[in-house]
Amino acid sequence: MIIVEDKNMKLPFSRGILTRSITSAGVDVGVAYSIAAEVMKELRKRKKKVVSKNEIREITYKKLLDHGYKREARRYIFWSEIRRRGPPMILLLGGTTGVGKSTIATELAFRLGIRSVIGTDTIREVMRKMVSKELLPTIHESSFLAWRDIHAPLREVSPLIYGFERQVSHVAVGVNAIIERARKEGFNTIIEGIHLVPGYIALDDMSFMYVIRVEGKEALKSRFYARGMQSLRPTEYYLRHLDEIIRIQEFIVEKAKEHKIPIIDNIEVDVTVNLIMEDLMKRLTEKLKRKGIEVEGIT
């Protein structure tokens, strides 16, 4: 057994953990696992019983270069540095129902080594158990049906969007409380959900929000059919309300443009995740430089 020594901690070397670190650089998981195995082989060749994280990082960096992954090697160093000395960050993924937020959040969590992934529907479900329908009717309905039990104050206001905004404003209280706790306790968090609408969420310097979009009625319809095969959520229920779901997407995108939040078109999950990872690197680098923190690995 090879022991990894880090400050006061001693843990067994894990190819799985190293694989995850390598995938954060944009390397395919199969290749990443193969490189992690090579790193372990190299450590055994050197007859290492105890090894530091820096040694593992140096060997991994060289293995990536040996395999021709020059750009990925720099990214690997960057994300290793962020995990080692960067301040905790909060990643928020908004977008309408069915655009793939949960799948993207899970993949980002794996690549970034983030253990805390929270859906806003979970927050709303907790609130429903605590607050009666008579008091807050909008949180007891789907986002596209929240308008049914309330009345828009003006005729010019869309009842659909008014009801959705009311639901968002209530759920945002719970979302902001989770963000505040994450900041205080200093842990990385990913939050995903339809209720992450720009303008309702309190963002700080280490909060990064993205709005995920799927363009076209047919593309969104296909996603509901695919999702229905992998979960208990009834496809036909969502298809009956497809027009309302698309209108909510338009509203969220409008808010994203208004608040200058990046909009990512989700055509393929791997491409979407890579786009977010690239943007995160750039934004993190800029923000850390302003704080006087230099991080190697990106040019």
N, C-alpha and C positions, 0 to 999 in steps of 0.2 A: 504494500500500500504506500502511495506517495502522499505526503501531508503538505498542504498549502498553508504557509504561515503568513498571517496578515495582522500586524500590530499585536494585540493580545489573543487573537483567535487562531486556532489550528483546526483545519477541516480536511477531509480526504479530497484528493484531486477528483474532479468530475468531468468526464468528457461531455456530458449533457449540458452542463453549465457553460463550458467553453464553447460548445457548438452554438448555443444561444448568443453568446457574445460575438461570435464570428458572423452569424446571420444578421446582426445589427448593422454590419458593414455592407449589406446587400448581397451577400454570398448565398447561393442556393443551399438549403439545409443538408442535402446529401453530400455536397462538396465540403461544407462546414464540418460535418461529422468526420469526414475522411481526414481533414486537416487536424482536427482535434485528436484523432487517433495517432496521427504522425507526431504530434507534440508529445503525447504520452510515451510513444516509442522512443523519442529522443531523450526524454527524461530518464527512462529506464536504461538507455544506452550510456547515459552519463552517471548511472548508478545513484540517482538522486533519491533520497529518502524524505528529505524536507526541502521544499522549494518556496521561493517568495512569488508573490503575484507579479512583480516586475520581471522576474526571470521567465515566467509563463508568457507574459506579454511580449517580451523580446523574441522568444522562440516562435510564437504564433505569427508575429509580424514578419519574421524572416521566411517562414513557411508560405505565407501569402504571397510574398515577393517571388519566391521560388516557383510558385504556380502561375505567375504572371498577373496576379491581382494587385497591381501597383496602387490603383485608386482605392480599391477596397481595403488595402493595408493601411492607408492613411485614415480612412473612415474608422477602421477598427481601433486605431490609436485614439482617435477623437472620442468615440463612445466609451472607451475604457477610461479616459481622463474624466469624462463627464460623470461616470459612475463613481470614480474615485474621489473627486474633489469638487464637482459641480453642485450648486444648490439644488434642492428638490424642485421638480417641475410638475405642473398639472396640465394634462392634455385633454382637451374637450372636443368631442366629435358630434356635431349637430346634423340635422337633416330630417326629411319627412320619413314616414313609415315605409319600410321595404327597400331602402337604398343600400343596405349592407353595412350599417354602422357597427353592429355587434361583431360581425366577422372581421372587419378592419381593426376594431379595438382589440380583439383577441390576438390577432397577428402582431400588432404593434406592441402589445404587452409582452409577447414571447420574445420579440427582437430586442426590446429595451430592458427586459428583466424586471418589468413592473408587475407586482403581485396583486395590486388593488385595482380592479375594474368594476365600475358601478354603472348600472343602467338607470336612467331617470324613471323608467316605468316601475322599477323596484321602489324608488323613493315615493312615487305616487301611490303605489299599493300600500305602503306603510301608512301614508297620510289618510288613505281611505278607511283603514281600520281604526284610525284615531279620531277622524272628523266625520260627522254624519252628513248624509246627502242633503239634508235640509239646510245645513249651515254652508257647505261648499259643494253645490251640485255639479260643478264642472269637472271636478277631479274624479267623479264617479262614472264618467263616460269616456269613450274613446276620444282621442284628440279631434277627430273629424265629426264627432257628434256632441261635443261639449256645448254647442249653441242651443240644443233642444230645450233645456230647462231654464234658460234665461232669455232676456230680451235686450237687444242692442238699443242703446239710448237714442240713437239717431237713425233715420231712414237711410242716410248716406253711408252708414257703416255696414259692412257685410256681416250678417249674423254668424256665419261660419268662422270668419277671422276674429270677430269679437269674442266668441266663445273660446276659440283656441288661445287667444291672448290671455283671457282670464285664467284658463287652466295653467298656462305657462307661468303667469305671475305667481300663482300659488305654489307650484312645484319648484320654482326658482328659489323660494325661501329655503327649502330642504337642500337644494343643490349648493347654494351659497354657504349653508352651514357646514356641509361636507368639505367644501373647498377651504373654508376657514380653519377647520380642524386639521386638514392635511398640511396647511401652512404652519400651524402651531407645532404639530408633531414632527414635521420635517420629512414626510414620506412622499414618494412619487405616486401619482394617481392618474388613472384614465377614467373619464366619465363620458358616457355616450347616451344619446337619446334625442327624441324629437323636441324635448322641452329646452334644449340648449340653444335658445334663440339670441343672437347678438343684441345687446342692449338690456337684457334681463339678467345677465350673469356678471358678477363682479370679477374682473380680470386684473391680475397684477403683472409685474415684470417677468415672472416665471410661469405665467399661464399662457397656453398656446391653443387657440381655438381654430377649428376648421369646420366648414359646412360641406357635407357630402351630398352630391346631386346625381340623379339619373335622368337624363334627358329623353323625352319621348314617352308617350302613353304605352306603346307596345313593349318597350324595354322594361318599364316598371311592372307591367302585367306579367312578363316572363319571370321576373324576380319573385313575384308572389307565388307563381306556380312552383318554382324551384324551392322556395322556402317552405311551402306546404308539404313537400315530400320529406322534409327533414325535421318538422316540428308538428305540434298539435294545433297550431294556429290555423283556423279555417280559411282557405284561399278565397272561396266565394264571398265571404263576408267583406274582405278587403276590396275585391273586384267590384262589388256593388257600390262602393264608395270611392272608386278610383278618381273620379273628377274632383271630389273634395280633397283627396290626398294630394293631387297635383296642384290644386290651388294653394294648399298650405305650403307646398314646396316653393311655389313662386313667392309667397310671402316671406319665407325664411331666407330665400336668396336675395330678395330686396333688402332685407335687414342686414344681411352679410355685406352687401355692396355699400350700404349706408355707413356701416361701422368698420369698413375696410378689413373684413375677415376673409381669408382665402377660401375660395370655392373650388372643390375638387370633383371633377366628373369621374364617377366610379364606373369604368368600363370593364376593367379586370382588377381583381383584388391585389395581386402582386404589384402591378403598375401603380395603383393608388397608394399602397403602403410605401413604395419606394419614393413616390413624389412627396409624401408627407415627411418621410425620413430626411430627404434632401433639404426640404424647406426648413425643417427643425434644426438641422445642422447650421444653416445660414443664419437663422434668427437667433439661435443660441450663441453662436460665435459673436454676433454683433452685440448682444445684450451683455455677455460676459466681458467683452472688451471694455464696454462702458463702465463696468464694475471694477476694471483693472485686473481682470483674471484672464491670463493668456492660456489658451488650450491648443496643444499641438494636434496635427493630424488633418487639418483642412487648409487649403490654399485658395 
